[in-house]
Amino acid sequence: MEYVKYPTHVQRGDGLAIPLHMDNRDYVAFLAWEEAGNTAAEPPEPTHAQLWERAIAEMRSLRQPILEVLDGLQSSALTLVDVERAQVIETAKQGLRDITKLDLSDCTTYEEMRAAVGSAYYALVATLPADIKAAFKEATQ
């Protein structure tokens, strides 16, 4: 049997994921297999497409609280009939949505992808009025 060892589990050659827990008899069998002198393979390196999706998925989860704060600010602006402010907020929201469409094909590592996404995020924030910038900061703390 071949094994691949991940931080949270061991995957057997048949695809079964074994949680790293001493009460799990499959994990105990894996440990015995290792003690017999066998070595688990390292997990395969993620593909460029997998890294890209990971970077975008991270951005989606980070932007959600910001979008929620902006929705509240926009609702208040519309209630106060401050259409100009509501439009600025809508532009910021669209900018956040568009970050997930970044072309990351020139990035070769996950860190480069995160940096590209971060640069786009900070460029967007730099265009906003101070009070809306504060909302971004508040939502990301």
C-alpha positions in Angstrom: 0.0 0.0 0.0 1.3 3.5 -0.9 0.5 6.5 1.3 0.7 10.3 0.9 1.0 12.2 4.2 -0.8 15.6 4.5 -0.8 17.8 7.6 -4.3 16.6 8.7 -4.6 13.1 7.2 -2.9 10.3 5.4 -4.2 9.3 2.0 -4.0 5.6 1.0 -3.3 4.6 -2.5 -6.9 3.6 -2.9 -8.0 7.2 -2.2 -9.2 6.7 1.4 -8.3 9.7 3.6 -7.2 8.5 7.1 -7.6 11.1 9.9 -4.4 11.5 12.0 -6.0 10.1 15.2 -4.7 7.2 17.4 -8.3 5.8 17.7 -8.4 5.2 14.0 -7.2 1.6 13.2 -6.2 2.6 9.7 -3.9 5.3 11.1 -2.4 2.9 13.6 -1.8 0.5 10.6 -0.1 3.4 8.8 2.2 4.1 11.7 3.1 0.4 11.8 3.8 0.6 8.1 6.2 3.5 8.7 7.9 1.8 11.6 8.6 -1.1 9.2 10.9 1.3 7.3 8.4 2.6 4.7 8.2 6.3 3.9 5.0 8.1 2.8 5.2 10.2 -0.4 5.0 13.9 -0.2 1.8 15.4 -1.6 2.0 16.5 -5.2 2.8 20.2 -5.9 -0.4 22.1 -6.8 -0.9 23.0 -10.4 -0.9 26.7 -11.5 -4.7 26.4 -12.0 -5.1 25.1 -8.4 -2.9 27.9 -7.0 -4.9 30.5 -9.0 -8.2 29.1 -7.7 -6.9 29.1 -4.2 -5.8 32.8 -4.5 -9.2 33.8 -5.9 -11.1 31.7 -3.3 -9.1 33.5 -0.5 -10.0 36.9 -2.0 -13.7 35.9 -2.1 -13.7 35.0 1.5 -11.8 38.2 2.5 -14.0 40.5 0.5 -17.3 39.2 1.8 -17.3 41.2 5.1 -16.2 44.3 3.2 -19.1 43.9 0.8 -21.5 43.5 3.7 -20.2 46.8 5.3 -20.4 48.5 1.9 -24.0 47.3 1.4 -24.9 48.9 4.7 -23.2 52.2 3.8 -24.9 52.2 0.5 -28.3 51.5 2.0 -27.8 54.5 4.3 -26.7 56.7 1.5 -29.7 55.8 -0.5 -32.0 56.4 2.5 -30.5 59.9 2.8 -30.8 60.4 -1.0 -27.1 60.8 -1.3 -26.9 59.2 -4.8 -23.3 60.3 -5.5 -22.1 58.5 -2.4 -24.2 55.5 -3.2 -22.6 55.4 -6.7 -19.0 55.6 -5.2 -19.9 52.7 -3.0 -21.3 50.7 -5.9 -18.1 51.3 -7.9 -16.1 50.0 -4.9 -18.3 46.9 -4.7 -17.9 46.3 -8.4 -14.1 46.7 -8.0 -14.1 44.1 -5.3 -16.1 41.7 -7.6 -13.7 42.4 -10.5 -10.6 41.5 -8.4 -11.5 37.8 -8.9 -11.1 38.3 -12.7 -7.5 39.3 -12.4 -5.1 37.7 -14.9 -2.7 35.8 -12.7 -1.1 33.8 -15.5 2.3 35.6 -15.1 2.4 34.6 -11.4 4.4 31.4 -10.8 3.8 31.0 -7.0 0.9 31.4 -4.6 2.7 34.2 -2.9 3.0 36.1 -6.2 -0.7 35.6 -6.8 -1.6 36.9 -3.3 0.6 39.9 -3.9 -1.1 40.6 -7.2 -4.5 40.3 -5.6 -3.4 42.5 -2.7 -2.0 45.2 -5.0 -5.4 45.3 -6.9 -7.2 45.5 -3.5 -5.0 48.4 -2.2 -5.3 50.2 -5.6 -9.0 50.1 -5.2 -9.0 51.3 -1.6 -6.7 54.2 -2.5 -9.4 55.7 -4.8 -12.0 55.8 -2.1 -13.0 58.6 0.3 -11.5 58.4 3.8 -14.7 57.3 5.6 -15.2 54.4 3.1 -11.5 53.4 3.5 -12.2 53.2 7.2 -15.1 50.8 6.5 -12.6 48.6 4.6 -10.2 48.6 7.5 -13.0 47.9 10.0 -14.3 45.0 7.9 -10.9 43.3 7.6 -9.9 43.4 11.3 
